[in-house]
Amino acid sequence: MVNSLNRSTLTLSLLLAASLALSACGRKGDLDRPSTPVEKQNLRGTETQKAPESPFLLDPLL
């Protein structure tokens, strides 16, 4: 009983450590070259490519 409890505890703690380590990987947003100025980071396209906004059905309720 004690041996199986130790094995279960070890397995659970290893899974927890692995999940915590993998959950912190990466960064939110697009990948940027280091030479990109701050004001242009995370922009998907030029401002001339934006489509005109059309009104949404629920806009009057907001």
CHARMM internal coordinates of N, CA and C (Angstrom, degrees):
IC EDIT
DIST 1 N 1 CA 1.4480
DIST 1 CA 1 C 1.5247
ANGL 1 N 1 CA 1 C 110.80
DIST 1 C 2 N 1.3307
ANGL 1 CA 1 C 2 N 117.46
DIHE 1 N 1 CA 1 C 2 N -46.05
DIST 2 N 2 CA 1.4611
ANGL 1 C 2 N 2 CA 121.19
DIHE 1 CA 1 C 2 N 2 CA -178.48
DIST 2 CA 2 C 1.5254
ANGL 2 N 2 CA 2 C 110.29
DIHE 1 C 2 N 2 CA 2 C -67.87
DIST 2 C 3 N 1.3307
ANGL 2 CA 2 C 3 N 117.70
DIHE 2 N 2 CA 2 C 3 N -37.91
DIST 3 N 3 CA 1.4633
ANGL 2 C 3 N 3 CA 121.51
DIHE 2 CA 2 C 3 N 3 CA -179.83
DIST 3 CA 3 C 1.5330
ANGL 3 N 3 CA 3 C 110.78
DIHE 2 C 3 N 3 CA 3 C -64.98
DIST 3 C 4 N 1.3224
ANGL 3 CA 3 C 4 N 117.23
DIHE 3 N 3 CA 3 C 4 N -42.12
DIST 4 N 4 CA 1.4639
ANGL 3 C 4 N 4 CA 119.74
DIHE 3 CA 3 C 4 N 4 CA 179.86
DIST 4 CA 4 C 1.5319
ANGL 4 N 4 CA 4 C 110.94
DIHE 3 C 4 N 4 CA 4 C -69.98
DIST 4 C 5 N 1.3458
ANGL 4 CA 4 C 5 N 117.14
DIHE 4 N 4 CA 4 C 5 N -32.21
DIST 5 N 5 CA 1.4568
ANGL 4 C 5 N 5 CA 120.74
DIHE 4 CA 4 C 5 N 5 CA 176.90
DIST 5 CA 5 C 1.5266
ANGL 5 N 5 CA 5 C 110.88
DIHE 4 C 5 N 5 CA 5 C -67.38
DIST 5 C 6 N 1.3248
ANGL 5 CA 5 C 6 N 117.25
DIHE 5 N 5 CA 5 C 6 N -40.87
DIST 6 N 6 CA 1.4637
ANGL 5 C 6 N 6 CA 121.04
DIHE 5 CA 5 C 6 N 6 CA 177.32
DIST 6 CA 6 C 1.5250
ANGL 6 N 6 CA 6 C 111.28
DIHE 5 C 6 N 6 CA 6 C -64.95
DIST 6 C 7 N 1.3161
ANGL 6 CA 6 C 7 N 117.08
DIHE 6 N 6 CA 6 C 7 N -40.42
DIST 7 N 7 CA 1.4600
ANGL 6 C 7 N 7 CA 121.36
DIHE 6 CA 6 C 7 N 7 CA 179.52
DIST 7 CA 7 C 1.5302
ANGL 7 N 7 CA 7 C 110.43
DIHE 6 C 7 N 7 CA 7 C -66.80
DIST 7 C 8 N 1.3221
ANGL 7 CA 7 C 8 N 116.33
DIHE 7 N 7 CA 7 C 8 N -41.20
DIST 8 N 8 CA 1.4676
ANGL 7 C 8 N 8 CA 120.10
DIHE 7 CA 7 C 8 N 8 CA 178.24
DIST 8 CA 8 C 1.5182
ANGL 8 N 8 CA 8 C 110.92
DIHE 7 C 8 N 8 CA 8 C -65.14
DIST 8 C 9 N 1.3189
ANGL 8 CA 8 C 9 N 116.81
DIHE 8 N 8 CA 8 C 9 N -40.74
DIST 9 N 9 CA 1.4612
ANGL 8 C 9 N 9 CA 120.84
DIHE 8 CA 8 C 9 N 9 CA 179.02
DIST 9 CA 9 C 1.5217
ANGL 9 N 9 CA 9 C 110.96
DIHE 8 C 9 N 9 CA 9 C -65.29
DIST 9 C 10 N 1.3137
ANGL 9 CA 9 C 10 N 116.55
DIHE 9 N 9 CA 9 C 10 N -42.18
DIST 10 N 10 CA 1.4609
ANGL 9 C 10 N 10 CA 120.73
DIHE 9 CA 9 C 10 N 10 CA 178.41
DIST 10 CA 10 C 1.5294
ANGL 10 N 10 CA 10 C 111.02
DIHE 9 C 10 N 10 CA 10 C -64.18
DIST 10 C 11 N 1.3162
ANGL 10 CA 10 C 11 N 117.17
DIHE 10 N 10 CA 10 C 11 N -43.98
DIST 11 N 11 CA 1.4643
ANGL 10 C 11 N 11 CA 121.31
DIHE 10 CA 10 C 11 N 11 CA 179.71
DIST 11 CA 11 C 1.5263
ANGL 11 N 11 CA 11 C 110.86
DIHE 10 C 11 N 11 CA 11 C -63.62
DIST 11 C 12 N 1.3174
ANGL 11 CA 11 C 12 N 116.13
DIHE 11 N 11 CA 11 C 12 N -44.32
DIST 12 N 12 CA 1.4556
ANGL 11 C 12 N 12 CA 120.14
DIHE 11 CA 11 C 12 N 12 CA -179.82
DIST 12 CA 12 C 1.5226
ANGL 12 N 12 CA 12 C 111.43
DIHE 11 C 12 N 12 CA 12 C -64.82
DIST 12 C 13 N 1.3162
ANGL 12 CA 12 C 13 N 117.43
DIHE 12 N 12 CA 12 C 13 N -41.11
DIST 13 N 13 CA 1.4640
ANGL 12 C 13 N 13 CA 119.58
DIHE 12 CA 12 C 13 N 13 CA -179.66
DIST 13 CA 13 C 1.5290
ANGL 13 N 13 CA 13 C 111.35
DIHE 12 C 13 N 13 CA 13 C -69.59
DIST 13 C 14 N 1.3230
ANGL 13 CA 13 C 14 N 118.81
DIHE 13 N 13 CA 13 C 14 N -34.73
DIST 14 N 14 CA 1.4651
ANGL 13 C 14 N 14 CA 120.72
DIHE 13 CA 13 C 14 N 14 CA 175.86
DIST 14 CA 14 C 1.5212
ANGL 14 N 14 CA 14 C 111.49
DIHE 13 C 14 N 14 CA 14 C -67.23
DIST 14 C 15 N 1.3224
ANGL 14 CA 14 C 15 N 117.31
DIHE 14 N 14 CA 14 C 15 N -40.88
DIST 15 N 15 CA 1.4665
ANGL 14 C 15 N 15 CA 120.29
DIHE 14 CA 14 C 15 N 15 CA 177.11
DIST 15 CA 15 C 1.5242
ANGL 15 N 15 CA 15 C 111.33
DIHE 14 C 15 N 15 CA 15 C -65.13
DIST 15 C 16 N 1.3070
ANGL 15 CA 15 C 16 N 117.01
DIHE 15 N 15 CA 15 C 16 N -39.14
DIST 16 N 16 CA 1.4565
ANGL 15 C 16 N 16 CA 120.74
DIHE 15 CA 15 C 16 N 16 CA 178.08
DIST 16 CA 16 C 1.5259
ANGL 16 N 16 CA 16 C 111.15
DIHE 15 C 16 N 16 CA 16 C -65.67
DIST 16 C 17 N 1.3317
ANGL 16 CA 16 C 17 N 116.63
DIHE 16 N 16 CA 16 C 17 N -43.55
DIST 17 N 17 CA 1.4674
ANGL 16 C 17 N 17 CA 120.13
DIHE 16 CA 16 C 17 N 17 CA 179.07
DIST 17 CA 17 C 1.5293
ANGL 17 N 17 CA 17 C 110.93
DIHE 16 C 17 N 17 CA 17 C -63.73
DIST 17 C 18 N 1.3412
ANGL 17 CA 17 C 18 N 116.64
DIHE 17 N 17 CA 17 C 18 N -41.29
DIST 18 N 18 CA 1.4663
ANGL 17 C 18 N 18 CA 119.97
DIHE 17 CA 17 C 18 N 18 CA 179.51
DIST 18 CA 18 C 1.5259
ANGL 18 N 18 CA 18 C 111.18
DIHE 17 C 18 N 18 CA 18 C -66.15
DIST 18 C 19 N 1.3217
ANGL 18 CA 18 C 19 N 117.69
DIHE 18 N 18 CA 18 C 19 N -40.63
DIST 19 N 19 CA 1.4659
ANGL 18 C 19 N 19 CA 119.70
DIHE 18 CA 18 C 19 N 19 CA -179.26
DIST 19 CA 19 C 1.5282
ANGL 19 N 19 CA 19 C 111.19
DIHE 18 C 19 N 19 CA 19 C -68.67
DIST 19 C 20 N 1.3226
ANGL 19 CA 19 C 20 N 117.99
DIHE 19 N 19 CA 19 C 20 N -36.45
DIST 20 N 20 CA 1.4591
ANGL 19 C 20 N 20 CA 120.19
DIHE 19 CA 19 C 20 N 20 CA 177.20
DIST 20 CA 20 C 1.5289
ANGL 20 N 20 CA 20 C 111.50
DIHE 19 C 20 N 20 CA 20 C -68.41
DIST 20 C 21 N 1.3187
ANGL 20 CA 20 C 21 N 116.30
DIHE 20 N 20 CA 20 C 21 N -38.11
DIST 21 N 21 CA 1.4668
ANGL 20 C 21 N 21 CA 119.89
DIHE 20 CA 20 C 21 N 21 CA 179.67
DIST 21 CA 21 C 1.5251
ANGL 21 N 21 CA 21 C 111.10
DIHE 20 C 21 N 21 CA 21 C -67.42
DIST 21 C 22 N 1.3289
ANGL 21 CA 21 C 22 N 117.17
DIHE 21 N 21 CA 21 C 22 N -40.44
DIST 22 N 22 CA 1.4604
ANGL 21 C 22 N 22 CA 120.12
DIHE 21 CA 21 C 22 N 22 CA -178.07
DIST 22 CA 22 C 1.5236
ANGL 22 N 22 CA 22 C 112.93
DIHE 21 C 22 N 22 CA 22 C -78.09
DIST 22 C 23 N 1.3070
ANGL 22 CA 22 C 23 N 117.99
DIHE 22 N 22 CA 22 C 23 N -23.29
DIST 23 N 23 CA 1.4644
ANGL 22 C 23 N 23 CA 119.78
DIHE 22 CA 22 C 23 N 23 CA -178.41
DIST 23 CA 23 C 1.5247
ANGL 23 N 23 CA 23 C 112.25
DIHE 22 C 23 N 23 CA 23 C -73.62
DIST 23 C 24 N 1.3127
ANGL 23 CA 23 C 24 N 118.58
DIHE 23 N 23 CA 23 C 24 N -18.79
DIST 24 N 24 CA 1.4559
ANGL 23 C 24 N 24 CA 121.61
DIHE 23 CA 23 C 24 N 24 CA -178.37
DIST 24 CA 24 C 1.5289
ANGL 24 N 24 CA 24 C 112.54
DIHE 23 C 24 N 24 CA 24 C -95.17
DIST 24 C 25 N 1.3125
ANGL 24 CA 24 C 25 N 118.34
DIHE 24 N 24 CA 24 C 25 N 7.93
DIST 25 N 25 CA 1.4676
ANGL 24 C 25 N 25 CA 121.00
DIHE 24 CA 24 C 25 N 25 CA -178.83
DIST 25 CA 25 C 1.5253
ANGL 25 N 25 CA 25 C 110.22
DIHE 24 C 25 N 25 CA 25 C -80.97
DIST 25 C 26 N 1.3004
ANGL 25 CA 25 C 26 N 115.83
DIHE 25 N 25 CA 25 C 26 N 142.44
DIST 26 N 26 CA 1.4544
ANGL 25 C 26 N 26 CA 120.88
DIHE 25 CA 25 C 26 N 26 CA 172.67
DIST 26 CA 26 C 1.5084
ANGL 26 N 26 CA 26 C 113.47
DIHE 25 C 26 N 26 CA 26 C 91.70
DIST 26 C 27 N 1.3220
ANGL 26 CA 26 C 27 N 113.61
DIHE 26 N 26 CA 26 C 27 N 179.57
DIST 27 N 27 CA 1.4520
ANGL 26 C 27 N 27 CA 122.16
DIHE 26 CA 26 C 27 N 27 CA -178.46
DIST 27 CA 27 C 1.5136
ANGL 27 N 27 CA 27 C 107.00
DIHE 26 C 27 N 27 CA 27 C -144.85
DIST 27 C 28 N 1.3039
ANGL 27 CA 27 C 28 N 116.68
DIHE 27 N 27 CA 27 C 28 N 142.41
DIST 28 N 28 CA 1.4487
ANGL 27 C 28 N 28 CA 120.98
DIHE 27 CA 27 C 28 N 28 CA -179.67
DIST 28 CA 28 C 1.5251
ANGL 28 N 28 CA 28 C 109.72
DIHE 27 C 28 N 28 CA 28 C -75.68
DIST 28 C 29 N 1.3019
ANGL 28 CA 28 C 29 N 116.94
DIHE 28 N 28 CA 28 C 29 N 135.17
DIST 29 N 29 CA 1.4580
ANGL 28 C 29 N 29 CA 121.38
DIHE 28 CA 28 C 29 N 29 CA 176.40
DIST 29 CA 29 C 1.5161
ANGL 29 N 29 CA 29 C 111.64
DIHE 28 C 29 N 29 CA 29 C 115.69
DIST 29 C 30 N 1.3071
ANGL 29 CA 29 C 30 N 114.26
DIHE 29 N 29 CA 29 C 30 N 176.33
DIST 30 N 30 CA 1.4573
ANGL 29 C 30 N 30 CA 120.63
DIHE 29 CA 29 C 30 N 30 CA 179.86
DIST 30 CA 30 C 1.5293
ANGL 30 N 30 CA 30 C 110.18
DIHE 29 C 30 N 30 CA 30 C -74.04
DIST 30 C 31 N 1.3184
ANGL 30 CA 30 C 31 N 115.56
DIHE 30 N 30 CA 30 C 31 N 155.28
DIST 31 N 31 CA 1.4539
ANGL 30 C 31 N 31 CA 120.01
DIHE 30 CA 30 C 31 N 31 CA 174.95
DIST 31 CA 31 C 1.5250
ANGL 31 N 31 CA 31 C 109.12
DIHE 30 C 31 N 31 CA 31 C -76.98
DIST 31 C 32 N 1.2997
ANGL 31 CA 31 C 32 N 116.73
DIHE 31 N 31 CA 31 C 32 N 131.97
DIST 32 N 32 CA 1.4601
ANGL 31 C 32 N 32 CA 122.24
DIHE 31 CA 31 C 32 N 32 CA -178.07
DIST 32 CA 32 C 1.5158
ANGL 32 N 32 CA 32 C 109.72
DIHE 31 C 32 N 32 CA 32 C -118.52
DIST 32 C 33 N 1.3214
ANGL 32 CA 32 C 33 N 115.67
DIHE 32 N 32 CA 32 C 33 N 144.49
DIST 33 N 33 CA 1.4584
ANGL 32 C 33 N 33 CA 119.26
DIHE 32 CA 32 C 33 N 33 CA 172.85
DIST 33 CA 33 C 1.5132
ANGL 33 N 33 CA 33 C 108.38
DIHE 32 C 33 N 33 CA 33 C -71.19
DIST 33 C 34 N 1.3200
ANGL 33 CA 33 C 34 N 119.17
DIHE 33 N 33 CA 33 C 34 N 149.52
DIST 34 N 34 CA 1.4541
ANGL 33 C 34 N 34 CA 120.91
DIHE 33 CA 33 C 34 N 34 CA -179.20
DIST 34 CA 34 C 1.5265
ANGL 34 N 34 CA 34 C 113.89
DIHE 33 C 34 N 34 CA 34 C -61.45
DIST 34 C 35 N 1.3260
ANGL 34 CA 34 C 35 N 118.10
DIHE 34 N 34 CA 34 C 35 N -23.97
DIST 35 N 35 CA 1.4607
ANGL 34 C 35 N 35 CA 120.18
DIHE 34 CA 34 C 35 N 35 CA -177.88
DIST 35 CA 35 C 1.5324
ANGL 35 N 35 CA 35 C 113.02
DIHE 34 C 35 N 35 CA 35 C -85.12
DIST 35 C 36 N 1.3205
ANGL 35 CA 35 C 36 N 117.95
DIHE 35 N 35 CA 35 C 36 N 1.13
DIST 36 N 36 CA 1.4542
ANGL 35 C 36 N 36 CA 120.76
DIHE 35 CA 35 C 36 N 36 CA -179.41
DIST 36 CA 36 C 1.5251
ANGL 36 N 36 CA 36 C 110.27
DIHE 35 C 36 N 36 CA 36 C -74.60
DIST 36 C 37 N 1.3352
ANGL 36 CA 36 C 37 N 117.86
DIHE 36 N 36 CA 36 C 37 N 128.20
DIST 37 N 37 CA 1.4695
ANGL 36 C 37 N 37 CA 119.75
DIHE 36 CA 36 C 37 N 37 CA 178.33
DIST 37 CA 37 C 1.5308
ANGL 37 N 37 CA 37 C 111.11
DIHE 36 C 37 N 37 CA 37 C -63.40
DIST 37 C 38 N 1.3125
ANGL 37 CA 37 C 38 N 116.45
DIHE 37 N 37 CA 37 C 38 N 155.20
DIST 38 N 38 CA 1.4571
ANGL 37 C 38 N 38 CA 121.95
DIHE 37 CA 37 C 38 N 38 CA -175.48
DIST 38 CA 38 C 1.5275
ANGL 38 N 38 CA 38 C 111.11
DIHE 37 C 38 N 38 CA 38 C -60.70
DIST 38 C 39 N 1.3123
ANGL 38 CA 38 C 39 N 117.53
DIHE 38 N 38 CA 38 C 39 N -39.66
DIST 39 N 39 CA 1.4623
ANGL 38 C 39 N 39 CA 119.54
DIHE 38 CA 38 C 39 N 39 CA -176.48
DIST 39 CA 39 C 1.5257
ANGL 39 N 39 CA 39 C 112.87
DIHE 38 C 39 N 39 CA 39 C -70.63
DIST 39 C 40 N 1.3286
ANGL 39 CA 39 C 40 N 117.76
DIHE 39 N 39 CA 39 C 40 N -15.57
DIST 40 N 40 CA 1.4624
ANGL 39 C 40 N 40 CA 120.25
DIHE 39 CA 39 C 40 N 40 CA 179.25
DIST 40 CA 40 C 1.5223
ANGL 40 N 40 CA 40 C 113.17
DIHE 39 C 40 N 40 CA 40 C -106.48
DIST 40 C 41 N 1.3033
ANGL 40 CA 40 C 41 N 118.17
DIHE 40 N 40 CA 40 C 41 N 1.92
DIST 41 N 41 CA 1.4550
ANGL 40 C 41 N 41 CA 120.48
DIHE 40 CA 40 C 41 N 41 CA 179.08
DIST 41 CA 41 C 1.5199
ANGL 41 N 41 CA 41 C 110.06
DIHE 40 C 41 N 41 CA 41 C -72.93
DIST 41 C 42 N 1.3116
ANGL 41 CA 41 C 42 N 115.53
DIHE 41 N 41 CA 41 C 42 N 146.37
DIST 42 N 42 CA 1.4645
ANGL 41 C 42 N 42 CA 125.17
DIHE 41 CA 41 C 42 N 42 CA 177.38
DIST 42 CA 42 C 1.5239
ANGL 42 N 42 CA 42 C 114.03
DIHE 41 C 42 N 42 CA 42 C 62.30
DIST 42 C 43 N 1.3242
ANGL 42 CA 42 C 43 N 118.10
DIHE 42 N 42 CA 42 C 43 N 24.24
DIST 43 N 43 CA 1.4557
ANGL 42 C 43 N 43 CA 121.57
DIHE 42 CA 42 C 43 N 43 CA 172.45
DIST 43 CA 43 C 1.5212
ANGL 43 N 43 CA 43 C 107.49
DIHE 42 C 43 N 43 CA 43 C -96.71
DIST 43 C 44 N 1.2938
ANGL 43 CA 43 C 44 N 117.50
DIHE 43 N 43 CA 43 C 44 N 133.64
DIST 44 N 44 CA 1.4644
ANGL 43 C 44 N 44 CA 120.72
DIHE 43 CA 43 C 44 N 44 CA -175.23
DIST 44 CA 44 C 1.5248
ANGL 44 N 44 CA 44 C 112.75
DIHE 43 C 44 N 44 CA 44 C -85.39
DIST 44 C 45 N 1.2737
ANGL 44 CA 44 C 45 N 119.45
DIHE 44 N 44 CA 44 C 45 N -24.84
DIST 45 N 45 CA 1.4594
ANGL 44 C 45 N 45 CA 120.55
DIHE 44 CA 44 C 45 N 45 CA -179.12
DIST 45 CA 45 C 1.5081
ANGL 45 N 45 CA 45 C 109.90
DIHE 44 C 45 N 45 CA 45 C -160.42
DIST 45 C 46 N 1.3006
ANGL 45 CA 45 C 46 N 115.16
DIHE 45 N 45 CA 45 C 46 N -179.51
DIST 46 N 46 CA 1.4545
ANGL 45 C 46 N 46 CA 117.92
DIHE 45 CA 45 C 46 N 46 CA 178.22
DIST 46 CA 46 C 1.5210
ANGL 46 N 46 CA 46 C 109.40
DIHE 45 C 46 N 46 CA 46 C -77.46
DIST 46 C 47 N 1.2766
ANGL 46 CA 46 C 47 N 115.87
DIHE 46 N 46 CA 46 C 47 N 162.48
DIST 47 N 47 CA 1.4545
ANGL 46 C 47 N 47 CA 119.99
DIHE 46 CA 46 C 47 N 47 CA -176.11
DIST 47 CA 47 C 1.5224
ANGL 47 N 47 CA 47 C 112.33
DIHE 46 C 47 N 47 CA 47 C -73.86
DIST 47 C 48 N 1.3193
ANGL 47 CA 47 C 48 N 117.88
DIHE 47 N 47 CA 47 C 48 N -16.01
DIST 48 N 48 CA 1.4578
ANGL 47 C 48 N 48 CA 120.30
DIHE 47 CA 47 C 48 N 48 CA 177.82
DIST 48 CA 48 C 1.5139
ANGL 48 N 48 CA 48 C 111.54
DIHE 47 C 48 N 48 CA 48 C -78.13
DIST 48 C 49 N 1.3223
ANGL 48 CA 48 C 49 N 118.23
DIHE 48 N 48 CA 48 C 49 N -14.95
DIST 49 N 49 CA 1.4595
ANGL 48 C 49 N 49 CA 121.12
DIHE 48 CA 48 C 49 N 49 CA -178.42
DIST 49 CA 49 C 1.5296
ANGL 49 N 49 CA 49 C 112.54
DIHE 48 C 49 N 49 CA 49 C -89.90
DIST 49 C 50 N 1.3109
ANGL 49 CA 49 C 50 N 118.39
DIHE 49 N 49 CA 49 C 50 N -0.73
DIST 50 N 50 CA 1.4530
ANGL 49 C 50 N 50 CA 120.68
DIHE 49 CA 49 C 50 N 50 CA -179.15
DIST 50 CA 50 C 1.5151
ANGL 50 N 50 CA 50 C 110.57
DIHE 49 C 50 N 50 CA 50 C -70.99
DIST 50 C 51 N 1.3245
ANGL 50 CA 50 C 51 N 115.40
DIHE 50 N 50 CA 50 C 51 N 136.92
DIST 51 N 51 CA 1.4554
ANGL 50 C 51 N 51 CA 120.99
DIHE 50 CA 50 C 51 N 51 CA 177.30
DIST 51 CA 51 C 1.5211
ANGL 51 N 51 CA 51 C 108.71
DIHE 50 C 51 N 51 CA 51 C -84.36
DIST 51 C 52 N 1.3086
ANGL 51 CA 51 C 52 N 117.41
DIHE 51 N 51 CA 51 C 52 N 149.32
DIST 52 N 52 CA 1.4758
ANGL 51 C 52 N 52 CA 118.83
DIHE 51 CA 51 C 52 N 52 CA 177.43
DIST 52 CA 52 C 1.5281
ANGL 52 N 52 CA 52 C 109.85
DIHE 51 C 52 N 52 CA 52 C -64.65
DIST 52 C 53 N 1.3203
ANGL 52 CA 52 C 53 N 115.35
DIHE 52 N 52 CA 52 C 53 N 141.45
DIST 53 N 53 CA 1.4561
ANGL 52 C 53 N 53 CA 119.60
DIHE 52 CA 52 C 53 N 53 CA -178.71
DIST 53 CA 53 C 1.5126
ANGL 53 N 53 CA 53 C 110.49
DIHE 52 C 53 N 53 CA 53 C -78.59
DIST 53 C 54 N 1.3226
ANGL 53 CA 53 C 54 N 115.07
DIHE 53 N 53 CA 53 C 54 N 133.24
DIST 54 N 54 CA 1.4542
ANGL 53 C 54 N 54 CA 119.44
DIHE 53 CA 53 C 54 N 54 CA 175.24
DIST 54 CA 54 C 1.5256
ANGL 54 N 54 CA 54 C 108.50
DIHE 53 C 54 N 54 CA 54 C -102.26
DIST 54 C 55 N 1.3013
ANGL 54 CA 54 C 55 N 117.94
DIHE 54 N 54 CA 54 C 55 N 147.52
DIST 55 N 55 CA 1.4632
ANGL 54 C 55 N 55 CA 119.91
DIHE 54 CA 54 C 55 N 55 CA -177.92
DIST 55 CA 55 C 1.5305
ANGL 55 N 55 CA 55 C 110.91
DIHE 54 C 55 N 55 CA 55 C -65.46
DIST 55 C 56 N 1.3076
ANGL 55 CA 55 C 56 N 114.71
DIHE 55 N 55 CA 55 C 56 N 143.24
DIST 56 N 56 CA 1.4542
ANGL 55 C 56 N 56 CA 121.75
DIHE 55 CA 55 C 56 N 56 CA 178.54
DIST 56 CA 56 C 1.5164
ANGL 56 N 56 CA 56 C 108.61
DIHE 55 C 56 N 56 CA 56 C -90.26
DIST 56 C 57 N 1.3070
ANGL 56 CA 56 C 57 N 117.18
DIHE 56 N 56 CA 56 C 57 N 151.41
DIST 57 N 57 CA 1.4558
ANGL 56 C 57 N 57 CA 122.58
DIHE 56 CA 56 C 57 N 57 CA -176.26
DIST 57 CA 57 C 1.5259
ANGL 57 N 57 CA 57 C 112.60
DIHE 56 C 57 N 57 CA 57 C -57.81
DIST 57 C 58 N 1.3148
ANGL 57 CA 57 C 58 N 117.77
DIHE 57 N 57 CA 57 C 58 N -37.84
DIST 58 N 58 CA 1.4640
ANGL 57 C 58 N 58 CA 121.15
DIHE 57 CA 57 C 58 N 58 CA -175.66
DIST 58 CA 58 C 1.5290
ANGL 58 N 58 CA 58 C 114.01
DIHE 57 C 58 N 58 CA 58 C -95.53
DIST 58 C 59 N 1.3302
ANGL 58 CA 58 C 59 N 118.60
DIHE 58 N 58 CA 58 C 59 N 8.95
DIST 59 N 59 CA 1.4680
ANGL 58 C 59 N 59 CA 121.19
DIHE 58 CA 58 C 59 N 59 CA -179.94
DIST 59 CA 59 C 1.5319
ANGL 59 N 59 CA 59 C 113.42
DIHE 58 C 59 N 59 CA 59 C -57.16
DIST 59 C 60 N 1.3191
ANGL 59 CA 59 C 60 N 120.34
DIHE 59 N 59 CA 59 C 60 N -41.32
DIST 60 N 60 CA 1.4724
ANGL 59 C 60 N 60 CA 118.61
DIHE 59 CA 59 C 60 N 60 CA 179.39
DIST 60 CA 60 C 1.5316
ANGL 60 N 60 CA 60 C 112.96
DIHE 59 C 60 N 60 CA 60 C -61.40
DIST 60 C 61 N 1.3127
ANGL 60 CA 60 C 61 N 117.91
DIHE 60 N 60 CA 60 C 61 N -26.59
DIST 61 N 61 CA 1.4658
ANGL 60 C 61 N 61 CA 119.90
DIHE 60 CA 60 C 61 N 61 CA -179.46
DIST 61 CA 61 C 1.5128
ANGL 61 N 61 CA 61 C 111.88
DIHE 60 C 61 N 61 CA 61 C -77.56
DIST 61 C 62 N 1.3245
ANGL 61 CA 61 C 62 N 116.36
DIHE 61 N 61 CA 61 C 62 N -23.44
DIST 62 N 62 CA 1.4590
ANGL 61 C 62 N 62 CA 119.50
DIHE 61 CA 61 C 62 N 62 CA -179.06
DIST 62 CA 62 C 1.4937
ANGL 62 N 62 CA 62 C 110.04
DIHE 61 C 62 N 62 CA 62 C -83.28
END
COOR INIT
IC SEED 1 N 1 CA 1 C
IC BUILD
